[in-house]
């Protein structure tokens, strides 16, 4: 018995793909901007001898870099899931 779901009956799937893509792009842009801001703060604080602020800047760079990596991985994962769903 061959029974498969009919994904063409769902309206709005294209809109859902567009919204998810826009959210991932916005998250990636914000993460990259935060890497730049944190790196600038880290550099200024280290050059002026404010080691407490330099540590916070370094933490910001590492956290935002991790966020950028996870956002890029989420984009690849979402594309893989979409292609997998179309083969069902």
Buried (B, 14 or more C-beta within 10 A) or exposed (E): EEEEEEEEEEEEEEEEEEEBBEEBEEBBEBBBEBBEBBBEBBEEBBEEEBEEBBEBBBEBBEBBBEBBEBBBEBBEEBEEEBEEEEEE
